[in-house]
Amino acid sequence: MIIIGEKINGSIPAVKTAIENRDAAFIADRAVKQTAAGAHFIDVCASTAPEYEVETLKWLIDVVQDVTDTPLCIDSPNPRVIEAVFKYANKPGMLNSISEEGDKCDVLLPLMAGNTWEVVGLTCDDRGIPNNLETKLDITKIMVEKADKYGITPDRIHIDPCVMALSTENNSMLNFAEEIRSIKALFPTIHVTGAISNISFGLPVRGLINKTAMAFAIQAGMDSAVMDPLNREMRETIFATYALLGQDKHCRKYSKAFRAGQIGSVGNK
Amino acid sequence: MLKIADLGQFVIDGDEQGIIDHVNLLIEAKTDPIAIINEGLLSGMNVVGEKFKNGDMFVPEVLMAARAMNAGMAIVKPLIADQDMPSLGTIVIGTVKGDLHDIGKNLVVMMLESAGFKVVDLGIDAKVEQFVAAVKEHKADIVGMSAMLTTTMTYMQEVIKACQDEGLSVKYLVGGAPLSPAYSEKLGAIYAADASGAVDTAKALTA
């Protein structure tokens, strides 16, 4: 499971305050803790008013790179903001995100030619998030074709099929699993990612829905996730799911995780 | 003997068939259709709104309740002349230009309708001209705007300016993840944090 740590995002109230006060220690602490918890990428998203977004994102990038070598996931709804701060990353990471909305692909894909940067691709376009599998697959194909023109192979693309809330769409998990399977069938080396916590919007005990959904998604082939790497229950579910699916030989990773105190009740070891 | 007030429980339970059966029985018994709406359907939905706000009911249950209420509305509406339809006010609402997010906005629409507002939904990617035209056509009391992106929330300013330039006297209700009470105040709008907050705010603005 490729973990994209989601804890440095200006839409989180405590992070928003830290950004406003330029509290570097607070941001740095979140970067260090996510790295220690096994994050493969650290997402940085400013979520400020547009006129401050570039300078805020640059500041976040500087603070995070000061304390960790974990690659960044540069996150903005505006591709020109990503383009503007791209040069401040001191090693290849991930761009978050392209889709078929506006000219996102035209702005961001050229940045990824001739290097090892990866990218999140959302299956939506100028009409919104499609409510059917065919359109999501069509958008995936278009993005893969556009990426290919810049020499970007599918294994550098993380497709996010945009999971819907179970509270408003009763088949959201079943649809999500079908989307994951179909995308993987089309492009076996592509990654499928997602912010799984969207699925529990509007329901009580969201963590329970989230971790159960994670197990189903992993079984369907999801191999990348935008999540809180410090969420112990989610981490436990991921270890258990891989073991149960026969993808953790002799359950060694599961057992090691226990000995390392990563799973099981705190203080058990 | 069936009472109008009993309809409320069917709404709360999200029992669509129960609503259909009992609204039909009440109409056969010559019950006032407006009373069916006010004392039956809407009063049930008010309880749902309260329970939702307090965390005792959840989105799927609220959706079921709204569906049941709307099934009842569909039966009584044709029996009431347009000008007699009870309404707390008219709200033109949309997710602003460049923004395609509508789960939250749809929930707000549903809650406002359930509370007794007439709602004109412009959908997603709604442009200045659409807001202005709809406010004029429906003589709206409130313009509701939703945005999920920092890049699109600034568009709200343009909508408000256009409405002001046209001399339209409306109030502005805004919401969405990137917005804050402070930013909304700067726009000259009132911020609502969630769907039940939007209903409370809309009620206060039209009171």
Boltz contact constraints between the chains, C-beta under 6 A:
constraints:
  - contact:
      token1: [A, 11]
      token2: [B, 177]
      max_distance: 6.0
  - contact:
      token1: [A, 47]
      token2: [B, 150]
      max_distance: 6.0
  - contact:
      token1: [A, 47]
      token2: [B, 178]
      max_distance: 6.0
  - contact:
      token1: [A, 50]
      token2: [B, 151]
      max_distance: 6.0
  - contact:
      token1: [A, 77]
      token2: [B, 149]
      max_distance: 6.0
  - contact:
      token1: [A, 77]
      token2: [B, 151]
      max_distance: 6.0
  - contact:
      token1: [A, 78]
      token2: [B, 151]
      max_distance: 6.0
  - contact:
      token1: [A, 128]
      token2: [B, 100]
      max_distance: 6.0
  - contact:
      token1: [A, 128]
      token2: [B, 124]
      max_distance: 6.0
  - contact:
      token1: [A, 167]
      token2: [B, 59]
      max_distance: 6.0
  - contact:
      token1: [A, 167]
      token2: [B, 60]
      max_distance: 6.0
  - contact:
      token1: [A, 202]
      token2: [B, 58]
      max_distance: 6.0
  - contact:
      token1: [A, 202]
      token2: [B, 59]
      max_distance: 6.0
  - contact:
      token1: [A, 203]
      token2: [B, 58]
      max_distance: 6.0
  - contact:
      token1: [A, 204]
      token2: [B, 58]
      max_distance: 6.0
